[in-house]
């Protein structure tokens, strides 16, 4: 049985190698973020001794956030190029011109290539900033620690963190160069907007290329947004990473649901009772709207019967409510369990 022949691309193009794009995200998440956070926590533990060291390192993390966001723009435009390339295959299947789709691929790849160049420059800036910060922080800490004693930056664990970050910067630069070269190739391939229309591919070739671009898109989709969040976390860690997170997030005391409901009912009953028994302070000053002309008039009899000043001072009208009559004596005390039962039991109107 003859082995299948490899597919020869005539006018369509294979997607870039996905590995350097994925590795950029991996280094940011598993090298930059944890190691910089470890150094931050070590310096913040001695903030009272030397607050200047914490300030210096904060500026270093701020620089990395800015430069790392440039790197993830490369992933963003690689994703855009993959999405645009699927439109080329879609146009072919509908027997439409592919010129606009080819141009969109070219533009996304070109922008991604430029972003890769800027990101490489950014990594150079960050490396210089990190090395300078380590020297300045070490000099600052030496003035507050006894000679020969270990400082937060000279411990074995933190020295290893600095070394891993520096090695990651070197690898990052290589990865960005690979991304740059892949995107530059795509820019060259799509420079001519008629490159696909002038030599239409077979249906088999179109489907194979579409599947490969779809795989590339599925793997890179959303990584740039995740990368932006990683960069933000490097500069401004969330409260979950805060050394006193347990003090910041104080758990609320749990209250049984039945007790909450019962307290709410008592409060509602109290409000109703107060509203019924409360007499107006100045009945003659109550505003109502006149039904005839819509103007506001003073009508005391809408609130309380007209006063006969000859009868003397107005007496309390609380006796109109027999249950509230003070002469009836104190109301019998109802056990708590019974009150709870009366509250929770359903009420039916016959």
C-alpha positions in Angstrom: 0.0 0.0 0.0 1.5 3.3 -1.1 2.1 5.9 1.7 0.1 9.2 1.3 2.0 11.9 -0.4 2.7 15.1 1.6 0.4 18.0 0.8 2.1 20.7 -1.4 0.8 24.2 -0.7 0.3 26.2 -3.9 -1.1 29.6 -2.7 -2.1 29.1 0.9 0.4 29.2 3.8 0.9 27.2 7.0 0.5 28.9 10.4 3.6 29.8 12.5 5.0 27.5 15.0 2.9 27.8 18.1 5.5 26.9 20.7 7.3 30.3 21.1 4.0 32.0 21.6 2.9 29.5 24.2 6.3 29.7 25.9 6.1 33.4 26.4 2.9 33.0 28.4 4.4 30.1 30.3 7.5 32.0 31.4 5.4 35.0 32.5 3.1 32.8 34.6 5.6 30.3 36.1 8.8 32.3 36.3 8.3 36.1 36.4 5.2 36.2 38.5 6.1 33.8 41.4 9.7 34.8 41.6 9.0 38.5 41.7 6.3 38.0 44.2 8.7 36.0 46.4 11.1 38.9 46.3 8.4 41.4 47.0 7.2 39.5 50.1 10.8 39.1 51.4 11.3 42.9 51.2 7.9 43.8 52.6 8.7 41.6 55.6 11.5 44.0 56.5 9.6 47.2 55.4 9.9 48.6 59.0 13.6 48.2 58.9 14.1 49.7 55.4 11.1 51.0 53.5 13.3 52.4 50.7 14.1 48.9 49.5 10.4 48.1 49.0 9.9 51.4 47.0 12.8 50.6 44.7 11.5 47.1 44.0 8.0 48.4 43.4 9.4 50.6 40.5 11.1 47.5 39.1 7.8 45.6 39.0 6.2 48.6 37.4 8.7 48.6 34.6 8.2 44.8 34.0 4.4 45.3 33.8 4.8 47.9 31.1 7.3 45.9 29.1 5.5 42.6 29.5 2.3 44.1 28.1 4.2 44.8 24.9 5.2 41.1 24.6 1.5 40.0 24.9 0.6 42.4 22.1 2.5 40.0 19.9 0.2 37.2 20.9 -2.8 39.4 20.3 -1.9 40.1 16.7 -0.9 36.5 16.1 -4.4 35.6 17.2 -5.9 38.3 14.9 -3.8 36.9 11.9 -5.2 33.4 12.6 -8.7 34.7 12.7 -8.2 36.7 9.5 -6.7 33.7 7.7 -9.8 31.6 8.3 -11.7 34.3 6.4 -9.5 33.5 3.3 -10.7 29.9 3.4 -14.3 31.1 3.9 -14.1 33.4 0.9 -12.7 30.5 -1.2 -15.6 28.3 -0.2 -18.0 31.0 -1.2 -16.1 31.6 -4.4 -15.5 35.3 -3.5 -12.4 37.4 -3.8 -9.9 36.9 -1.0 -8.1 40.2 -1.4 -9.6 41.9 1.7 -8.9 38.8 3.8 -5.3 38.5 2.6 -4.8 42.2 3.4 -6.1 41.7 6.9 -3.7 38.9 7.5 -0.9 41.0 6.2 -1.8 43.9 8.4 -2.1 41.8 11.6 1.2 40.0 10.9 3.0 43.3 10.2 1.7 44.9 13.4 2.7 41.8 15.4 6.2 41.8 13.9 6.6 45.5 15.0 5.3 44.7 18.5 7.9 41.9 18.7 10.7 44.3 18.0 9.4 46.7 20.7 9.0 43.9 23.2 12.6 42.9 22.6 13.7 46.4 23.4 11.5 46.3 26.4 13.1 43.2 27.8 16.5 44.9 27.5 15.1 47.8 29.5 13.7 45.5 32.2 17.0 43.5 32.5 18.8 46.8 33.1 16.2 48.0 35.6 16.3 44.7 37.5 20.1 44.6 37.8 20.2 48.2 38.9 17.4 47.6 41.5 19.3 44.6 43.0 22.4 46.7 43.4 20.5 49.6 45.0 18.5 47.4 47.2 21.5 45.5 48.4 23.4 48.7 49.2 20.4 50.0 51.1 19.9 46.8 53.1 23.6 46.6 53.9 23.3 49.9 55.9 20.7 48.3 58.2 22.1 44.8 58.7 25.1 43.7 60.6 28.1 43.0 58.5 28.1 39.3 57.4 24.5 38.7 58.2 22.0 37.6 55.5 19.7 40.2 54.0 16.4 39.4 52.2 18.3 39.4 48.8 21.2 37.3 49.9 19.2 34.3 51.1 19.6 31.2 49.0 16.0 31.1 47.9 15.9 34.8 46.9 19.2 34.7 45.1 17.9 31.8 43.1 14.8 33.8 42.2 16.9 36.7 40.8 18.9 34.2 38.8 15.8 32.5 37.4 14.4 35.9 36.3 17.6 36.9 34.5 17.7 33.6 32.7 14.0 33.9 31.8 14.7 37.4 30.3 17.4 35.8 28.0 15.0 33.1 26.9 12.2 35.6 26.4 14.4 37.6 24.0 15.0 34.4 21.9 11.3 33.6 21.9 10.4 37.1 20.8 12.9 36.8 17.9 11.3 33.5 16.8 7.8 35.1 16.9 9.2 38.1 14.9 10.6 35.8 12.2 7.4 33.7 11.9 5.3 36.8 11.5 7.8 38.4 9.1 7.5 35.3 6.9 3.7 35.7 6.9 4.1 39.4 6.0 6.2 38.5 3.0 3.8 35.7 1.9 0.7 38.0 2.0 2.3 41.1 0.6 0.5 40.5 -2.7 -3.3 40.7 -2.2 -3.8 38.6 -5.3 -1.6 35.7 -4.1 -4.5 33.4 -3.5 -6.9 34.5 -6.2 -4.2 34.2 -8.8 -3.6 30.6 -8.0 -6.7 29.1 -6.3 -5.9 26.0 -4.1 -7.7 22.7 -4.3 -10.5 22.0 -1.9 -8.4 19.4 -0.1 -5.6 21.9 0.4 -8.0 24.5 1.7 -9.5 22.2 4.3 -6.1 21.0 5.5 -4.7 24.5 5.8 -7.9 25.6 7.6 -7.6 22.9 10.1 -4.0 23.9 10.9 -4.9 27.5 11.3 -7.9 26.6 13.5 -5.6 24.6 15.8 -3.2 27.5 16.0 -6.1 29.9 16.8 -7.6 27.5 19.5 -4.2 27.3 21.2 -3.4 31.0 21.3 -6.9 32.3 21.8 -7.2 34.6 24.9 -3.6 34.1 26.0 -2.9 37.8 25.5 -5.7 38.8 27.8 -4.4 36.4 30.4 -0.9 37.8 29.9 -2.2 41.4 30.6 -3.7 40.1 33.9 -0.3 38.5 34.8 1.5 41.7 34.1 -1.0 43.6 36.3 -0.6 41.1 39.1 3.2 41.5 39.0 2.9 45.2 39.8 -0.3 45.2 42.0 -0.7 41.7 43.6 -4.3 40.8 44.6 -5.3 40.7 48.2 -5.2 36.9 48.1 -1.4 37.2 47.8 -1.2 39.8 50.6 0.8 38.7 53.6 -2.1 39.8 55.9 -4.9 38.6 53.6 -6.5 36.7 56.6 -6.8 40.0 58.5 -8.2 41.8 55.5 -10.8 39.2 54.6 -12.6 38.8 58.0 -15.2 36.0 57.9 -18.7 37.1 58.9 -20.4 35.4 61.8 -23.1 33.0 60.6 -26.5 33.6 62.0 -29.3 31.0 61.7 -31.8 31.8 59.0 -34.7 31.3 61.4 -33.3 33.9 63.8 -32.7 36.4 61.0 -36.3 36.0 59.8 -37.7 36.3 63.3 -35.7 39.5 64.0 -37.0 41.0 60.8 -40.6 40.2 61.7 -40.2 41.7 65.2 -38.8 44.9 63.6 -41.7 45.0 61.1 -44.2 44.6 63.8 -42.6 47.3 65.9 -42.7 49.7 62.9 -46.3 49.0 62.2 -47.2 49.5 65.9 -45.3 52.8 66.1 -47.0 54.1 62.9 -50.5 53.3 64.2 -50.1 54.8 67.6 -48.0 57.8 66.7 -50.1 61.0 66.9 -49.2 63.9 64.7 -47.2 66.6 66.4 -49.1 69.4 64.7 -52.3 68.2 63.1 -53.1 71.7 61.8 -49.9 71.8 59.7 -50.7 68.6 57.7 -50.6 69.3 53.9 -53.2 67.7 51.7 -54.2 68.4 48.1 -57.5 70.1 47.5 -59.5 68.0 45.1 -61.1 71.2 43.5 -58.1 73.1 42.3 -55.1 70.9 43.1 -53.5 73.4 45.4 -52.1 72.6 48.8 -54.4 73.5 51.7 -54.2 73.1 55.4 -56.9 70.7 56.5 -56.6 69.5 60.0 -59.8 67.5 59.9 -58.3 65.2 57.3 -55.9 63.9 60.1 -57.8 64.4 63.3 -61.3 65.7 64.2 -61.6 69.4 64.6 -60.4 70.7 68.0 -62.7 72.4 70.4 -60.5 74.7 72.3 -63.2 75.4 74.8 -63.0 71.8 76.1 -59.4 72.4 77.2 -56.2 70.7 76.3 -56.4 67.8 73.9 -56.1 64.4 75.5 -54.4 61.4 74.2 -56.4 59.4 71.7 -54.5 56.2 72.4 -57.6 54.7 74.0 -59.2 54.2 70.6 -56.9 51.2 70.3 -58.1 48.8 73.0 -55.0 46.6 72.9 -52.8 49.6 73.6 -54.9 50.8 76.6 -52.5 51.2 79.6 -55.4 50.4 81.9 -55.5 46.9 80.6 -52.3 46.1 82.5 -49.1 44.5 81.1 -49.6 42.1 78.2 -49.0 38.5 79.1 -45.5 37.2 78.2 -45.6 34.8 75.4 -42.9 32.1 75.4 -40.2 32.5 72.8 -40.9 29.1 71.2 -44.6 29.9 70.8 -43.8 33.3 69.2 -41.5 31.5 66.8 -44.2 29.0 66.0 -46.8 31.7 65.4 -44.4 33.5 63.1 -43.4 30.5 61.0 -46.8 28.8 60.8 -48.8 29.7 57.6 -51.8 31.9 58.0 -55.0 31.2 56.1 -57.8 33.6 55.5 -61.2 31.9 55.6 
